[in-house]
Amino acid sequence: MTDRDDNFDRYVRQMRYAPLGERGQRKLAQSRALLCGCGALGSVLATTLARAGVGFLRIVDRDFLELNNLQRQVLYDEQDVAAGLPKAIAAAAKLRRINSQIEIEPVVADIDHTNLVELARDVNVLVDGTDNFETRFLLNDLAVKHDVPWVYGGCIGAEGQTMTILPHDTPCLTCLVQEAPPPGTTPTCDTAGILAPVVNVIASLQAIEVLKILSGNRQAVSRQLTVVELWENRIRQIKLNKLRDQVDCRTCDRGEYPWLEGRLGSQTAVLCGRNAVQLSRPERYETSLDALAETLAGVGPVERNQYLLRLSVDSYVVTVFADGRAIISGTDDPATARTVYAKYVGT
Ligand SMILES: [Zn+2]
């Protein structure tokens, strides 16, 4: 017995489940996962995968915590909100208290075509904890091009859906939905709200798929799109096995990756449920938060910690991160957000 075997004591109930077993547990311990987004779905995914003993979790999230997150983002508490922490940082601290045997790497960043290849360079699976289709199509491009499985999940209101993509085996996201819906045409957490139980259901369905993939049990992966509507008590499973033959898929069949190449995708993002807009630029640059704090001192109240700076002005709150990104709270209009940003931070 090695030390590592002794450390498996904590997983004994999970290893007792025969299809996983000690063999599967060893594979989990050697596995690496990229969790994209650590909000509502990501909270459940992160805690489940950490407790299950997935050896390495890279958690990428662009956002910081607010009080209205706590209704559904079960990894966080009021202290995290009071500290004004980025979600990735708060998540990592919590997860390290849950399982100190695994490695957690928090990354405070917005996933886009300029950084996803690097973020996914050494992982065995991509896990969707995002809230938007742009990022999901980007993940899908990366997954199919580099042959990395990914697990899609999304929720709105009391409804959610999930699907697992094993590239060149199961249908991909583009097979299912040929184009991303135009901005403003689909309901968001802002317009339709979101109930926590549906998040927990979908994230749990995603998590078991990740455990199947990482423990060497791909044959057990779901080949269906699962849709649940918990208020109306409907659960549907839609078979996808013929879909790859039925569509001429840009991604799977033609090998085109416009999202990954930056030919699709915008530089502003309306943040789901937040009345806020994020601004980012293709070229990354470091912002001196110290210098900016000085500049803004006369404009309005400025708060800061080592990761971000926050200015309250008029009815807006402008949060600037060290990598130059900004989140403008108080508007869901990208143009207004650009104006506020240009006025106080500069372009
Ligand atoms: Zn496809």
Boltz pocket constraint, residues with backbone or C-beta under 6 A from the ligand:
constraints:
  - pocket:
      binder: B
      contacts: [[A, 170], [A, 171], [A, 172], [A, 173], [A, 174], [A, 175], [A, 176], [A, 249], [A, 250], [A, 251], [A, 252], [A, 253]]
      max_distance: 6.0
